[in-house]
Amino acid sequence: MDIDVVALSAELTALEEYLARARDRVESLINPLRSTEREDIISPLYESERLLRSAERAISRAERATR
């Protein structure tokens, strides 16, 4: 089975960009809540932001490995 590395790299790049946009959206949800005491909402959003950032870095490493 041959792997189309160019297509894989492009797909990983697109996924990385999608994750970055998702992380930005989560950050935009957090900002208005920072001045509130809604830790029940803020805490899982911060966790989601960290997980998205981690996924973004992992996908980036995979994409770099295709070069």
QUIBELLIN-V903193 format. One line per field, one symbol per residue. ss: DSSP state (a for helix, b for strand, c for the rest). A space follows every 10 residues. Layout:
ss=???
This chain:
ss=ccccaaaaaa aaaaaaaaaa aaaaaaaaaa acccccccaa aaaaaaaaaa aaaaaaaaaa aaaaacc
